[in-house]
Amino acid sequence: MRQFSASQLKDWLADAQRAKPVLLDVREPWEFETCRINGSISMPMRGIPARYHELRRDQDIVMVCHHGARSFQAGMFLEQMGFTSIINPQGGVAAWARDVDPTMPTY
């Protein structure tokens, strides 16, 4: 699983020449409602075993959680299921709020 910083993710999302990844937010619904990276889809970690078939195995998928631990675990599961391009940003949405969007609510 690849890892990179919130700033690197910001640069990727801003690059019009590059295909956009799926931003898969694995936090609980209340967390997702509190704050999220624009364009993220909510798929709480507990639901991934039942819903991972909704994702394409060959698409870039950026896993998102609060600090990066849950997203790392969910990403490992997806890799075991045959997904080939899983990315886990270091520090999760907390790092995004700190380094990219200081106006984002935090918790």
MDTraj code that builds the backbone (N, CA, C; nanometers):
import mdtraj as md
import numpy as np

residues = "MET ARG GLN PHE SER ALA SER GLN LEU LYS ASP TRP LEU ALA ASP ALA GLN ARG ALA LYS PRO VAL LEU LEU ASP VAL ARG GLU PRO TRP GLU PHE GLU THR CYS ARG ILE ASN GLY SER ILE SER MET PRO MET ARG GLY ILE PRO ALA ARG TYR HIS GLU LEU ARG ARG ASP GLN ASP ILE VAL MET VAL CYS HIS HIS GLY ALA ARG SER PHE GLN ALA GLY MET PHE LEU GLU GLN MET GLY PHE THR SER ILE ILE ASN PRO GLN GLY GLY VAL ALA ALA TRP ALA ARG ASP VAL ASP PRO THR MET PRO THR TYR".split()
xyz = np.array([
    [0.0852, -0.1169, 0.0000],
    [0.0000, 0.0000, 0.0000],
    [0.0897, 0.1231, 0.0000],
    [0.0585, 0.2118, -0.0917],
    [0.1340, 0.3364, -0.0980],
    [0.0831, 0.4346, 0.0071],
    [0.1713, 0.5182, 0.0536],
    [0.1341, 0.6241, 0.1467],
    [0.1944, 0.7543, 0.0976],
    [0.1204, 0.8623, 0.1174],
    [0.1770, 0.9937, 0.0912],
    [0.1077, 1.0979, 0.1755],
    [0.1575, 1.2204, 0.1682],
    [0.1086, 1.3276, 0.2548],
    [-0.0218, 1.3879, 0.2026],
    [-0.0856, 1.4639, 0.2902],
    [-0.2064, 1.5364, 0.2512],
    [-0.1750, 1.6352, 0.1385],
    [-0.0591, 1.6964, 0.1443],
    [-0.0206, 1.7920, 0.0390],
    [-0.0031, 1.7223, -0.0959],
    [0.0518, 1.6018, -0.0945],
    [0.0654, 1.5268, -0.2195],
    [-0.0718, 1.4900, -0.2751],
    [-0.1655, 1.4536, -0.1873],
    [-0.3018, 1.4243, -0.2317],
    [-0.3656, 1.5497, -0.2903],
    [-0.3484, 1.6628, -0.2254],
    [-0.4025, 1.7890, -0.2769],
    [-0.3503, 1.8161, -0.4183],
    [-0.2210, 1.7972, -0.4383],
    [-0.1615, 1.8193, -0.5707],
    [-0.2210, 1.7244, -0.6744],
    [-0.2419, 1.5990, -0.6368],
    [-0.3015, 1.5013, -0.7281],
    [-0.4421, 1.5454, -0.7671],
    [-0.5222, 1.5816, -0.6677],
    [-0.6600, 1.6199, -0.6955],
    [-0.6674, 1.7466, -0.7815],
    [-0.5680, 1.8329, -0.7707],
    [-0.5665, 1.9575, -0.8483],
    [-0.5110, 1.9398, -0.9895],
    [-0.4505, 1.8260, -1.0186],
    [-0.3869, 1.8010, -1.1478],
    [-0.4910, 1.7565, -1.2507],
    [-0.5259, 1.8463, -1.3408],
    [-0.6285, 1.8172, -1.4417],
    [-0.5840, 1.7104, -1.5408],
    [-0.4550, 1.6842, -1.5501],
    [-0.4027, 1.5843, -1.6430],
    [-0.4084, 1.4428, -1.5866],
    [-0.4385, 1.4318, -1.4618],
    [-0.4343, 1.3019, -1.3948],
    [-0.5743, 1.2555, -1.3584],
    [-0.6021, 1.1280, -1.3798],
    [-0.7331, 1.0724, -1.3416],
    [-0.7516, 1.0844, -1.1909],
    [-0.8711, 1.1211, -1.1519],
    [-0.9008, 1.1373, -1.0099],
    [-0.9193, 1.0006, -0.9434],
    [-0.8687, 0.9867, -0.8211],
    [-0.8888, 0.8623, -0.7479],
    [-1.0267, 0.8605, -0.6828],
    [-1.0678, 0.7447, -0.6376],
    [-1.1832, 0.7326, -0.5503],
    [-1.1342, 0.7699, -0.4110],
    [-1.2014, 0.8635, -0.3476],
    [-1.1700, 0.9003, -0.2095],
    [-1.2677, 0.8247, -0.1203],
    [-1.2204, 0.7176, -0.0603],
    [-1.3066, 0.6283, 0.0165],
    [-1.2897, 0.6566, 0.1649],
    [-1.3887, 0.7206, 0.2228],
    [-1.3846, 0.7600, 0.3629],
    [-1.4472, 0.6480, 0.4463],
    [-1.3662, 0.5881, 0.5343],
    [-1.4112, 0.4709, 0.6098],
    [-1.4542, 0.5057, 0.7521],
    [-1.4657, 0.6346, 0.7817],
    [-1.5083, 0.6763, 0.9154],
    [-1.6584, 0.6540, 0.9351],
    [-1.7005, 0.6704, 1.0589],
    [-1.8420, 0.6577, 1.0931],
    [-1.9199, 0.7740, 1.0322],
    [-2.0514, 0.7550, 1.0077],
    [-2.1305, 0.8614, 0.9450],
    [-2.1224, 0.9962, 1.0168],
    [-2.1224, 0.9975, 1.1490],
    [-2.1151, 1.1257, 1.2208],
    [-1.9824, 1.1963, 1.1938],
    [-1.8762, 1.1201, 1.1775],
    [-1.7458, 1.1797, 1.1469],
    [-1.7469, 1.2394, 1.0065],
    [-1.8046, 1.1647, 0.9134],
    [-1.8133, 1.2102, 0.7742],
    [-1.8953, 1.3385, 0.7653],
    [-2.0024, 1.3470, 0.8432],
    [-2.0863, 1.4670, 0.8430],
    [-2.0141, 1.5855, 0.9062],
    [-1.9256, 1.5598, 1.0004],
    [-1.8514, 1.6668, 1.0678],
    [-1.7526, 1.7339, 0.9731],
    [-1.6786, 1.6530, 0.8985],
    [-1.5818, 1.7065, 0.8034],
    [-1.5431, 1.5971, 0.7045],
    [-1.5058, 1.6394, 0.5852],
    [-1.4640, 1.5438, 0.4822],
    [-1.3903, 1.6174, 0.3725],
    [-1.3114, 1.5413, 0.2996],
    [-1.2448, 1.5951, 0.1816],
    [-1.3485, 1.5971, 0.0706],
    [-1.3624, 1.7097, 0.0026],
    [-1.4613, 1.7205, -0.1057],
    [-1.4442, 1.6063, -0.2058],
    [-1.5561, 1.5469, -0.2434],
    [-1.5545, 1.4380, -0.3395],
    [-1.5463, 1.3002, -0.2767],
    [-1.5297, 1.2940, -0.1449],
    [-1.5208, 1.1639, -0.0769],
    [-1.6549, 1.0933, -0.0772],
    [-1.6478, 0.9606, -0.0778],
    [-1.7680, 0.8807, -0.0591],
    [-1.7554, 0.8092, 0.0745],
    [-1.8657, 0.7964, 0.1414],
    [-1.8677, 0.7337, 0.2729],
    [-1.8940, 0.5838, 0.2604],
    [-1.8037, 0.5056, 0.3179],
    [-1.8224, 0.3618, 0.3283],
    [-1.7592, 0.3211, 0.4617],
    [-1.8368, 0.3310, 0.5704],
    [-1.7799, 0.3002, 0.7013],
    [-1.7090, 0.1646, 0.7031],
    [-1.6019, 0.1605, 0.7777],
    [-1.5149, 0.0437, 0.7806],
    [-1.5918, -0.0863, 0.8028],
    [-1.6869, -0.0847, 0.8928],
    [-1.7610, -0.2079, 0.9245],
    [-1.8419, -0.2593, 0.8047],
    [-1.8725, -0.1713, 0.7090],
    [-1.9517, -0.2111, 0.5934],
    [-1.8710, -0.2536, 0.4723],
    [-1.7405, -0.2368, 0.4773],
    [-1.6589, -0.2671, 0.3601],
    [-1.6681, -0.4135, 0.3174],
    [-1.6661, -0.5111, 0.4105],
    [-1.6766, -0.6502, 0.3639],
    [-1.8039, -0.6782, 0.2825],
    [-1.9116, -0.6067, 0.3114],
    [-2.0363, -0.6266, 0.2381],
    [-2.0461, -0.5400, 0.1132],
    [-1.9638, -0.4337, 0.1035],
    [-1.9805, -0.3374, -0.0061],
    [-1.8606, -0.3246, -0.0992],
    [-1.7492, -0.3911, -0.0704],
    [-1.6295, -0.3684, -0.1518],
    [-1.6510, -0.4019, -0.2988],
    [-1.7496, -0.4870, -0.3286],
    [-1.7777, -0.5218, -0.4687],
    [-1.8271, -0.4013, -0.5490],
    [-1.8643, -0.2910, -0.4824],
    [-1.9079, -0.1697, -0.5508],
    [-1.7897, -0.0933, -0.6116],
    [-1.6681, -0.1322, -0.5737],
    [-1.5469, -0.0640, -0.6184],
    [-1.4782, -0.1436, -0.7285],
    [-1.4039, -0.0733, -0.8141],
    [-1.3254, -0.1412, -0.9178],
    [-1.1878, -0.1768, -0.8626],
    [-1.1458, -0.2994, -0.8846],
    [-1.0184, -0.3472, -0.8299],
    [-0.8966, -0.2781, -0.8898],
    [-0.9097, -0.2215, -1.0097],
    [-0.7944, -0.1600, -1.0749],
    [-0.7917, -0.0080, -1.0654],
    [-0.8864, 0.0512, -0.9943],
    [-0.8922, 0.1964, -0.9827],
    [-0.8094, 0.2436, -0.8631],
    [-0.7502, 0.3633, -0.8752],
    [-0.6802, 0.4234, -0.7621],
    [-0.7825, 0.4545, -0.6536],
    [-0.7593, 0.4004, -0.5345],
    [-0.8497, 0.4243, -0.4225],
    [-0.7683, 0.4824, -0.3081],
    [-0.8050, 0.6046, -0.2688],
    [-0.7411, 0.6699, -0.1557],
    [-0.8288, 0.6468, -0.0338],
    [-0.7739, 0.5778, 0.0629],
    [-0.8451, 0.5460, 0.1856],
    [-0.8348, 0.6658, 0.2800],
    [-0.9453, 0.7016, 0.3458],
    [-0.9449, 0.8183, 0.4337],
    [-1.0113, 0.7825, 0.5663],
    [-0.9472, 0.8218, 0.6759],
    [-1.0100, 0.8165, 0.8077],
    [-0.9604, 0.9362, 0.8877],
    [-0.9741, 0.9334, 1.0187],
    [-0.9373, 1.0479, 1.1006],
    [-0.7863, 1.0702, 1.1037],
    [-0.7100, 0.9661, 1.1393],
    [-0.5648, 0.9801, 1.1489],
    [-0.4862, 0.8819, 1.0625],
    [-0.5521, 0.7853, 1.0011],
    [-0.4835, 0.6942, 0.9104],
    [-0.4792, 0.5486, 0.9522],
    [-0.5190, 0.5159, 1.0746],
    [-0.5113, 0.3768, 1.1208],
    [-0.6241, 0.2908, 1.0630],
    [-0.7475, 0.3371, 1.0753],
    [-0.8604, 0.2590, 1.0208],
    [-0.8502, 0.2459, 0.8703],
    [-0.8108, 0.3533, 0.8045],
    [-0.7996, 0.3474, 0.6590],
    [-0.6897, 0.2502, 0.6171],
    [-0.5830, 0.2420, 0.6952],
    [-0.4763, 0.1467, 0.6650],
    [-0.5296, 0.0038, 0.6761],
    [-0.6032, -0.0248, 0.7836],
    [-0.6604, -0.1589, 0.8017],
    [-0.7582, -0.1929, 0.6899],
    [-0.8451, -0.0983, 0.6556],
    [-0.9419, -0.1225, 0.5477],
    [-0.8705, -0.1406, 0.4146],
    [-0.7650, -0.0638, 0.3927],
    [-0.6866, -0.0782, 0.2706],
    [-0.6195, -0.2143, 0.2611],
    [-0.5695, -0.2655, 0.3731],
    [-0.5090, -0.3994, 0.3747],
    [-0.6136, -0.5044, 0.3362],
    [-0.7344, -0.4882, 0.3874],
    [-0.8422, -0.5805, 0.3518],
    [-0.8676, -0.5767, 0.2009],
    [-0.8771, -0.4559, 0.1445],
    [-0.9026, -0.4442, 0.0007],
    [-0.7898, -0.5062, -0.0808],
    [-0.6666, -0.4882, -0.0369],
    [-0.5551, -0.5514, -0.1075],
    [-0.5672, -0.7036, -0.1022],
    [-0.6106, -0.7568, 0.0092],
    [-0.6305, -0.9021, 0.0196],
    [-0.7419, -0.9495, -0.0725],
    [-0.8335, -0.8593, -0.1061],
    [-0.9435, -0.8922, -0.1956],
    [-0.9067, -0.8688, -0.3420],
    [-0.7811, -0.8341, -0.3689],
    [-0.7343, -0.8207, -0.5066],
    [-0.7257, -0.6802, -0.5615],
    [-0.7454, -0.5797, -0.4781],
    [-0.7340, -0.4415, -0.5244],
    [-0.5865, -0.4085, -0.5410],
    [-0.5534, -0.3384, -0.6492],
    [-0.4127, -0.3218, -0.6860],
    [-0.3565, -0.1812, -0.6662],
    [-0.4397, -0.0832, -0.6357],
    [-0.3880, 0.0531, -0.6218],
    [-0.4535, 0.1239, -0.5038],
    [-0.4103, 0.0856, -0.3851],
    [-0.4632, 0.1431, -0.2614],
    [-0.3608, 0.2427, -0.2081],
    [-0.4086, 0.3607, -0.1718],
    [-0.3230, 0.4659, -0.1185],
    [-0.3802, 0.5090, 0.0156],
    [-0.2929, 0.5256, 0.1146],
    [-0.3353, 0.5685, 0.2473],
    [-0.2614, 0.6976, 0.2833],
    [-0.3311, 0.8118, 0.2779],
    [-0.2636, 0.9361, 0.3141],
    [-0.2255, 0.9378, 0.4620],
    [-0.1038, 0.9782, 0.4902],
    [-0.0563, 0.9838, 0.6281],
    [-0.1305, 1.0928, 0.7038],
    [-0.1839, 1.0584, 0.8179],
    [-0.2490, 1.1562, 0.9034],
    [-0.3962, 1.1797, 0.8793],
    [-0.4547, 1.1175, 0.7756],
    [-0.5978, 1.1256, 0.7503],
    [-0.6517, 1.2676, 0.7344],
    [-0.7808, 1.2842, 0.7673],
    [-0.8424, 1.4165, 0.7524],
    [-0.7841, 1.5163, 0.8512],
    [-0.7290, 1.4686, 0.9612],
    [-0.6647, 1.5610, 1.0556],
    [-0.5467, 1.6301, 0.9878],
    [-0.4657, 1.5546, 0.9119],
    [-0.3534, 1.6136, 0.8388],
    [-0.4042, 1.7045, 0.7264],
    [-0.5141, 1.6653, 0.6617],
    [-0.5723, 1.7486, 0.5558],
    [-0.6125, 1.8842, 0.6143],
    [-0.6805, 1.8817, 0.7295],
    [-0.7226, 2.0066, 0.7938],
    [-0.6015, 2.0900, 0.8372],
    [-0.4990, 2.0259, 0.8847],
    [-0.3798, 2.0971, 0.9318],
    [-0.2976, 2.1535, 0.8158],
    [-0.2764, 2.0730, 0.7110],
    [-0.1799, 2.1089, 0.6066],
    [-0.2412, 2.1657, 0.4785],
    [-0.3692, 2.1359, 0.4531],
    [-0.4299, 2.1744, 0.3250],
    [-0.5448, 2.2724, 0.3434],
    [-0.6371, 2.2419, 0.4338],
    [-0.7573, 2.3230, 0.4480],
    [-0.7802, 2.3586, 0.5958],
    [-0.7155, 2.4631, 0.6447],
    [-0.7309, 2.4985, 0.7855],
    [-0.8711, 2.5469, 0.8243],
    [-0.9585, 2.5669, 0.7253],
    [-1.0969, 2.6047, 0.7567],
    [-1.1836, 2.4825, 0.7843],
    [-1.1315, 2.3630, 0.7582],
    [-1.2092, 2.2404, 0.7798],
    [-1.2347, 2.2210, 0.9301],
    [-1.3587, 2.1891, 0.9665],
    [-1.3849, 2.1577, 1.1082],
    [-1.3023, 2.0362, 1.1508],
    [-1.2654, 2.0339, 1.2758],
    [-1.1910, 1.9207, 1.3305],
    [-1.2642, 1.8680, 1.4531],
    [-1.2229, 1.7496, 1.4944],
    [-1.2806, 1.6893, 1.6151],
    [-1.1758, 1.6090, 1.6860],
])
top = md.Topology()
chain = top.add_chain()
for i, resn in enumerate(residues, 1):
    res = top.add_residue(resn, chain, resSeq=i)
    for name in ("N", "CA", "C"):
        top.add_atom(name, md.element.get_by_symbol(name[0]), res)
traj = md.Trajectory(xyz[None], top)
